[in-house]
Amino acid sequence: DAMGRTIGAADADGPEYRFTLQDGTQFFMKSARIRGDSVIGYYRPTKGTAWARISIELFDVRLVEQQETDWLATISLMTVPITLGLLLTLD
């Protein structure tokens, strides 16, 4: 079993990544480091669960995505409906 002791979110540092494995399994990981042919770090299956230690072979990893907010895209998505709403009320 790759899982170890659980830790609090404050103990897992660095950016958060979403891993997708070859079999489609997804989970979130922090403190990800490559050691030999494996990725080690702290993971949680969903946003609300505790962090636990994990080690995964690089061969099993299909995709890694960094979790961050794109504020420009978020603001753009909010601006379009607001602008359209204002234009429609001017008629």
N, C-alpha and C positions, 0 to 999 in steps of 0.2 A: 504494500500500500504506500503510495507516494505522499500521503497526507501526514502531517506531524501536528505539533501543538498549535492551537489557534492563538491569534494575537489580536490586539486592537488595531484600528485603522491608523492610529498615530505611530505605531511601530513599523508599519509598512510605508517606506518613503519612496519618493520619486514619482514620475508620471504613471498613470494607470493605463494599461493596455488591455484590449479584448483579444483573446486568442481563439482561433478556430482550428480545431484539429482535423486530420484527414477523415475521421468518421463523422464530422459535423458537430461534435461537442464544442460548446462555447463556454468561456469563463473569463473573469477579469483577473489581471495579475499586476502586482507592483514589485518593485525592487528586482526586476527581471535581469538576470545575468547569464551570459553564455559561459559554460564550463565544459570544455571538451566537446562532446557530442550532445550535450543537454542544455536546456534552459532551466535555471532554478530561480525561485522567488517565492512570493506569497500570493495565494490565489483565493478567490471566492466565486462560487457558481453564479450568484446574483448580487445585485447592488446592496441588498439588505443583510447579507450573511457575514459571519466573522471570517477574518483572514486566516489561512493555514499554509504551512510550508509545502512546496511541491517541486518536483523535478520531472521534466518531460524531455524525451529524446527529440532532437531537432527534426528527425525524419517524420515524426508524428504531427508536426506543425504545418498547417496549410496556409494560414493567414494571421498576421498580427496588425492590429489597428490601435493607434494612440487615441485615447478618449480625451477630447477637449472640445470646448464650445467655440464655434466659429462665429464670433460676435458680428462681423460684417454681414454674413449670410442671415443671421437671426434678425438683425435690425432691418435688412432689406426685405425679409419676409413680412415683418410687421409694418413697414412703411407703405407697401403697395396697397393693402386693404384699407388702411387709414386714409391714404390719398384718394383712392376710389370713393370711399364713403364721403369725404369732403366734397369731391366733385359732384356727386349725385345729390347732395343737399343744396348745392348752389343753384340747381335748376329751378 
